[in-house]
Amino acid sequence: MSQFSSLSSNIKTCFFQSIVTLLLFGLLGACSSFQKTLKKDISVTFKDSFAGFVLWDPETSEYLLEYQADKHFTPASNTKLLTFYLANAILGDSIIGFHYQEKGDSIWLWGTGDPSMLHPDFPDSAVLAFLRNKHITLVMDAFPEPKYGSGWAWDDYQGNYQREKSSFPIYGNALRLQWDTLNNQLNATPAYFKSHIVVPDTLTNQRRDLERNLFYYPAIESGTINIPFRTNWDLTARLLAKATSSTVQVVKPFTIPAVTKPFYSVPLDSLLKPLLQESDNFIAEQLILLCSNKLFGYGDSEKTIETLTDSLLADLPSRPIWVDGSGLSRYNMMTPRSLVTLLAKTKKEINQVRLFQLLPAGGESGTIDNLYVADTPYIFAKTGTLRHNHALSGYLVTKSGKVLIFSFMHNHFINGNAPIKKQMERILWEIHLNY
């Protein structure tokens, strides 16, 4: 009887094991079939452009789907993911606004590239209180940084997205103009430029002269616009003097003495959030300069990018061709696989709650607030857009609760990015439902 019971038990065990094995193979087969279907879908849907896609499961360290994963693409603002990673790794919790030496009511300042100085989007009361009614000496750069990045378009000089870089930026290196309907007047920040504004009667695409700070705000314009201004040390001194009620002079560069003190201006995350959510190019470039000052004691974007690519990013599958912090340059080239690897590194080093709060969330915030809409956000990712180029790289939360990492890149399409975005949304939603 016991032998019969034992035999019966073994038969049941084998039966259940067989069922489990069949179910497992069925699931694997279904998953494999879905991956093949999806890969074909991508190749057909985006046949008129150059497309690449990678989907990675960080739990199993498995590539779930790859399509032209090792091809190099123009990443546009996906470049900011590299800037984000390095800034988080190097700069600490707070930004050093400047280094200073203080003697009585005299103070010497060395800039670090901090973009928050008197920027209208950042609180500046601490800086103003510290510098008010002082005799200020600004020390010029020992190695001046080019105002524009390599590969930037020269005729974008008046676009808000292409502000000049500098070691001591002020007011975000841009003039903010806003029409006050209540008082029927034009407000300017900084007010210093009020006499530099022309109000034409008709709409015009011209916002500023090429070589001088002469600005245009048509009388029939409405809303707020930001126009980059030409920077130089004398202008910086005048703007700082007016804002702080101080006397300000500029001196030629010399080495920062060892006895200087750092002045901490804003929390790092207050810069990282607009970097990612609003894709702020100016903040991106200035973050690279901040990293440079932290590493070398002076601003050198090219040296900083090269040094960090060969150290902190040396484990990427393909060395990125990386030339600026923002992605404005069309010289940048990266592979989807390398971006996914970078995002995997980022996820290991940054708490997921903080990471997802900083990134744009589908249907809720940032540059994808009207895309990837769902009851609960399932896409947390950085966009990248230049004319004829669009990319999205980040994290996808599946219906089952898994967090997958992806990079979806498109170059050389000719009919605008709206159809591209629509199809990307469809495919990423299918992935959300099926994993």
Secondary structure, 3 states (H helix, E strand, C coil): CHHHHHHHHHHHHHHHHHHHHHHHHHHHHHHHHHHHHHHHHHHHHCCCCEEEEEEEECCCCEEEEEECCCCCECCHHHHHHHHHHHHHHHCCCEEEEEEEEEECCEEEEEECCCCCCCCCCCCCHHHHHHHCCCEEEEECCCCCCCCCCCCCCHHHCCCCCCCCCCCCCCHHHEEEEEEECCCCEEEEECHHHHHHEECCCCCCCCCECCCCCCEECCCCCCCEEEEECCCCHHHHHHHHHHHHCCEEEEECCCCCCCCCEEEEEEECHHHHHHHHHCCCHHHHHHHHHHHHHHHHCCCCHHHHHHHHHCCCCCCCCCCCECCCCCCCCCCCEECHHHHHHHHHHHHHHCCHHHHHHHCCECCCCHHHCCCCCCCCCCEEEEEEEECCEEEEEEEEECCCCCEEEEEEEEECCCCCCHHHHHHHHHHHHHHHHHC
